[in-house]
Amino acid sequence: QVQLVESGGGLVQFGGSLRLSCVASGFTFSSYVMNWYRQAPGKERELVASAGVWINYADSVKGRFTISRDNAKNTLYLQMNSLKPEDTAVYYCNAKGPLGGRYEYNYWGQGTQVTVSS
């Protein structure tokens, strides 16, 4: 079965750092675009960063967050530095693909809570 399992969330102070991880299984990880989304209470889910052929970031996190992936370990990462209270949200791992496949699939993890205090 397909699984995306996030970890690394928690409570941090303003300006602190966290590294989120997403371990994937049940599909060909290297053939999928991997994404981090987040959703704050009362807000729409937003794309934070994307890692496929190209790396992309939301303007709100550019220069502070780094997305990376280790295809040999089927793992996606999000290094978050200089955290702000507005980064507080549930962060979700997402997989979309595969490239060149007959059908498009869209998989989601359960999410991990990130809370940034002052």
RARA-V113638 format. One record per residue. N is the residue number from 1. PHI is phi in whole degrees, 0 to 359 (* if undefined). NEAR is the number of other C-alpha atoms within 10 Angstrom. Layout:
n = [N | N]
phi = [PHI | PHI]
near = [NEAR | NEAR]
This chain:
n = [1 | 2 | 3 | 4 | 5 | 6 | 7 | 8 | 9 | 10 | 11 | 12 | 13 | 14 | 15 | 16 | 17 | 18 | 19 | 20 | 21 | 22 | 23 | 24 | 25 | 26 | 27 | 28 | 29 | 30 | 31 | 32 | 33 | 34 | 35 | 36 | 37 | 38 | 39 | 40 | 41 | 42 | 43 | 44 | 45 | 46 | 47 | 48 | 49 | 50 | 51 | 52 | 53 | 54 | 55 | 56 | 57 | 58 | 59 | 60 | 61 | 62 | 63 | 64 | 65 | 66 | 67 | 68 | 69 | 70 | 71 | 72 | 73 | 74 | 75 | 76 | 77 | 78 | 79 | 80 | 81 | 82 | 83 | 84 | 85 | 86 | 87 | 88 | 89 | 90 | 91 | 92 | 93 | 94 | 95 | 96 | 97 | 98 | 99 | 100 | 101 | 102 | 103 | 104 | 105 | 106 | 107 | 108 | 109 | 110 | 111 | 112 | 113 | 114 | 115 | 116 | 117 | 118]
phi = [* | 282 | 220 | 232 | 240 | 272 | 206 | 106 | 289 | 166 | 258 | 226 | 279 | 310 | 87 | 279 | 228 | 216 | 238 | 269 | 233 | 223 | 262 | 253 | 205 | 90 | 205 | 278 | 307 | 294 | 268 | 246 | 286 | 250 | 224 | 249 | 245 | 217 | 217 | 267 | 305 | 75 | 244 | 286 | 293 | 235 | 283 | 266 | 201 | 224 | 230 | 229 | 295 | 246 | 256 | 225 | 226 | 295 | 303 | 292 | 242 | 302 | 86 | 243 | 252 | 227 | 264 | 209 | 216 | 241 | 294 | 293 | 256 | 52 | 230 | 249 | 234 | 223 | 273 | 243 | 242 | 50 | 293 | 238 | 305 | 290 | 278 | 299 | 182 | 272 | 257 | 241 | 272 | 223 | 237 | 224 | 157 | 272 | 298 | 76 | 283 | 291 | 231 | 263 | 243 | 221 | 247 | 229 | 276 | 276 | 98 | 223 | 279 | 241 | 234 | 245 | 258 | 272]
near = [5 | 11 | 15 | 22 | 18 | 23 | 18 | 15 | 18 | 14 | 14 | 18 | 14 | 17 | 14 | 14 | 17 | 18 | 16 | 21 | 21 | 25 | 18 | 23 | 15 | 9 | 16 | 13 | 23 | 17 | 16 | 20 | 19 | 26 | 25 | 25 | 19 | 22 | 19 | 16 | 9 | 6 | 9 | 9 | 15 | 14 | 17 | 22 | 22 | 21 | 19 | 16 | 8 | 7 | 14 | 16 | 19 | 13 | 9 | 11 | 17 | 12 | 11 | 13 | 20 | 18 | 21 | 18 | 18 | 12 | 13 | 8 | 11 | 16 | 20 | 26 | 23 | 22 | 15 | 19 | 17 | 15 | 22 | 18 | 15 | 12 | 20 | 20 | 21 | 18 | 27 | 26 | 27 | 23 | 23 | 17 | 20 | 18 | 13 | 8 | 9 | 8 | 8 | 11 | 11 | 12 | 15 | 18 | 19 | 14 | 22 | 21 | 18 | 21 | 19 | 19 | 15 | 8]
